Structures are given as structure tokens and as C-alpha cells.
Amino acid sequence: MGQVVSLVALQTLLRADRANGLTIALANGCFDILHVGHVRYLQAASDEADRLVVAINDDHSVLKLKGLGRPILQAVVRAEIVASLRPVDYVSVFSGDTVTELFLTLKPDVHCKGTDYTVEAGPERDGGKVFGGRTAIVGDAKDHSTEKLLDCIVRLDTPDEVETP
């Protein structure tokens, strides 16, 4: 099981990991309601390095990115859920619209982005050039989303809108 840690603790852990010759991958996202797309993304990200760090958007940035009614789960809860996944080593909550500042602070060997991005078009695409990190596009096709999952829940929760066979 992974650990939910502060940025300061994360930096200390990563220094020790690097001293032991381990490589670091960074994945990030909101992870508001965990679904199979998230799991596949994190499994693939963990294959890119020895340690997987997952940066989770704080509640304010999720609201800003996703709109009213989001997040569904608070950041501390989302972090605990993600940390419970086997491929994850460390989880830290960050603020801001992108993970650029954290990326530049941690200097991972690889930054893992989902298949809805490209190496050339990711929001943090230039950060790795500063210190030699690379970007990897990982996971399955972006056929899954929290928004789709929420839509299904709403439809099932409204009896007059549920189709019967």
C-alpha cells in the first residue's frame, strides 16, 4: 500500500529512493471517483519507473477544473483511495491547475500522462526539458470518465428516466 505524504516528506522519500538507484515516475489527476480508466493509467504509469508518485489535485483546483458539484470526494479521501492501489508508492495533494510546479520540484525521471494527451501537447511538456525528464503517454483509450460515471448514477437514481427492458 502506498503512502499519503506531504510535499516535504515526499521530497525526503524520493531523495532516499534516488540514493538507492531507483527511478521515479509522476502521474497526476483529480481521481474524483475512481474508475477502470484511472486504474489502467496508474498500472501503466508504474511500469515506467521503480517508484510511482501520484499527485492529486486539491479540492479547490478540482472545482475550478471540473465545475460546480465537484469534487465528489474530498482530497484526503481521494488520496487514501489512490494510495491503496498496488502500483502506487506515494500520493501527495497539490494545488493549482497543472502539476508544473510540483513537477519542477520533484524532477521525476518520467512524467506519465493519459492517452487524452500527447507528448507535444501536455500542459507540463516543457518541464522535463529543463532537467532531462521524459514524458510517457500511458493507459488505455480515454473511453472512461468520472463525468460518464456520474451521468450513469444520476440516470439510475431517477426512476422516471430509467429505461426498462
C-alpha positions as CSV (number, residue, x, y, z in Angstrom):
1,M,0.0,0.0,0.0
2,G,1.2,3.5,-0.9
3,Q,1.7,6.3,1.5
4,V,-0.1,9.7,1.5
5,V,2.6,12.2,2.3
6,S,3.2,16.0,2.4
7,L,5.4,17.5,-0.3
8,V,8.2,17.9,2.3
9,A,8.0,14.2,3.3
10,L,7.8,13.2,-0.4
11,Q,11.0,15.1,-1.2
12,T,12.8,13.3,1.6
13,L,11.5,9.9,0.5
14,L,12.5,10.5,-3.1
15,R,16.0,11.6,-2.1
16,A,16.4,8.3,-0.3
17,D,14.9,6.3,-3.3
18,R,17.3,8.1,-5.7
19,A,20.3,7.4,-3.4
20,N,19.3,3.7,-3.7
21,G,19.4,4.0,-7.5
22,L,15.6,3.9,-8.0
23,T,13.8,5.8,-10.8
24,I,10.7,8.0,-10.2
25,A,7.5,8.3,-12.3
26,L,5.0,11.0,-11.6
27,A,1.3,10.7,-12.6
28,N,-1.4,13.2,-11.7
29,G,-5.1,13.9,-11.8
30,C,-8.2,14.6,-9.9
31,F,-9.2,10.9,-9.3
32,D,-12.6,12.2,-8.1
33,I,-14.4,8.8,-8.4
34,L,-12.0,6.0,-9.1
35,H,-12.9,4.1,-12.3
36,V,-11.2,1.5,-14.5
37,G,-9.5,4.2,-16.7
38,H,-7.7,5.5,-13.6
39,V,-6.6,2.0,-12.6
40,R,-5.2,1.2,-16.0
41,Y,-3.5,4.6,-16.2
42,L,-1.8,4.0,-12.8
43,Q,-0.8,0.4,-13.6
44,A,0.8,1.6,-16.9
45,A,2.5,4.5,-15.2
46,S,4.0,2.2,-12.6
47,D,5.7,0.3,-15.4
48,E,7.7,3.4,-16.3
49,A,9.9,3.5,-13.2
50,D,10.7,1.9,-9.9
51,R,8.6,4.2,-7.8
52,L,5.2,5.8,-8.7
53,V,4.2,9.2,-7.2
54,V,0.7,10.3,-7.8
55,A,-0.1,13.9,-7.4
56,I,-3.8,14.6,-6.7
57,N,-5.5,18.0,-7.4
58,D,-6.7,19.7,-4.2
59,D,-10.4,20.4,-3.8
60,H,-10.2,24.0,-5.0
61,S,-8.4,23.1,-8.2
62,V,-10.9,20.3,-9.0
63,L,-13.8,22.7,-8.6
64,K,-12.0,25.2,-10.9
65,L,-11.2,22.4,-13.5
66,K,-14.4,20.4,-13.3
67,G,-17.1,22.9,-12.2
68,L,-19.8,23.1,-9.6
69,G,-20.6,20.0,-7.7
70,R,-17.0,18.7,-8.0
71,P,-15.1,17.2,-6.4
72,I,-17.5,14.5,-5.1
73,L,-14.9,13.2,-2.7
74,Q,-12.5,15.4,-0.6
75,A,-8.8,15.4,-1.5
76,V,-7.8,13.5,1.7
77,V,-10.3,10.7,0.8
78,R,-9.2,10.6,-2.9
79,A,-5.6,10.4,-1.8
80,E,-6.3,7.5,0.6
81,I,-8.2,5.6,-2.1
82,V,-5.4,6.1,-4.7
83,A,-2.7,5.1,-2.2
84,S,-4.5,1.8,-1.6
85,L,-3.8,0.7,-5.2
86,R,-0.9,-1.8,-5.6
87,P,1.0,0.2,-8.3
88,V,1.1,3.4,-6.2
89,D,4.1,4.2,-3.9
90,Y,3.4,7.8,-2.8
91,V,0.5,10.2,-3.0
92,S,0.6,13.9,-2.4
93,V,-2.1,16.5,-2.9
94,F,-1.2,19.7,-4.8
95,S,-2.9,23.0,-5.7
96,G,-3.0,24.7,-9.0
97,D,-4.4,24.0,-12.4
98,T,-1.4,22.0,-13.5
99,V,1.3,19.9,-11.8
100,T,4.1,22.0,-13.3
101,E,5.4,23.4,-10.0
102,L,5.4,20.0,-8.3
103,F,7.0,18.5,-11.5
104,L,9.8,21.0,-11.4
105,T,10.3,20.5,-7.7
106,L,10.4,16.7,-7.8
107,K,12.2,16.3,-11.1
108,P,10.8,12.8,-11.9
109,D,12.6,10.6,-14.4
110,V,9.3,10.3,-16.3
111,H,6.0,12.2,-16.2
112,C,3.1,9.9,-17.1
113,K,0.1,11.4,-18.9
114,G,-3.1,9.7,-20.0
115,T,-4.0,9.0,-23.6
116,D,-6.0,12.1,-23.9
117,Y,-2.7,14.0,-24.1
118,T,0.3,13.9,-26.5
119,V,4.0,14.3,-25.6
120,E,3.9,17.6,-27.6
121,A,0.7,19.0,-26.1
122,G,0.7,18.1,-22.4
123,P,0.4,21.1,-20.1
124,E,3.8,20.3,-18.4
125,R,5.5,19.4,-21.7
126,D,8.5,21.8,-21.3
127,G,9.3,21.0,-17.7
128,G,11.2,17.8,-18.4
129,K,13.5,19.6,-20.9
130,V,14.9,21.6,-18.0
131,F,16.4,18.6,-16.2
132,G,16.2,15.7,-18.7
133,G,13.0,14.1,-17.7
134,R,10.8,12.4,-20.3
135,T,7.0,12.2,-20.9
136,A,5.2,8.9,-21.4
137,I,1.7,8.5,-22.6
138,V,0.2,5.6,-20.7
139,G,-3.1,3.8,-20.1
140,D,-5.9,2.8,-22.3
141,A,-8.0,4.9,-24.7
142,K,-9.9,7.6,-22.9
143,D,-13.2,5.8,-23.0
144,H,-13.8,6.2,-19.3
145,S,-14.5,9.3,-17.3
146,T,-15.9,10.4,-13.9
147,E,-18.4,12.5,-15.8
148,K,-19.8,9.5,-17.7
149,L,-19.9,7.5,-14.4
150,L,-21.8,10.4,-12.7
151,D,-24.3,10.5,-15.6
152,C,-25.0,6.8,-15.2
153,I,-25.5,7.2,-11.5
154,V,-27.9,10.1,-12.0
155,R,-29.9,8.2,-14.6
156,L,-30.2,5.2,-12.3
157,D,-31.2,7.4,-9.4
158,T,-34.1,8.9,-11.3
159,P,-36.8,6.2,-11.7
160,D,-38.8,8.0,-14.3
161,E,-35.8,8.3,-16.6
162,V,-34.7,4.6,-16.3
163,E,-35.5,2.5,-19.3
164,T,-36.9,-0.9,-18.6
165,P,-36.4,-3.8,-21.0
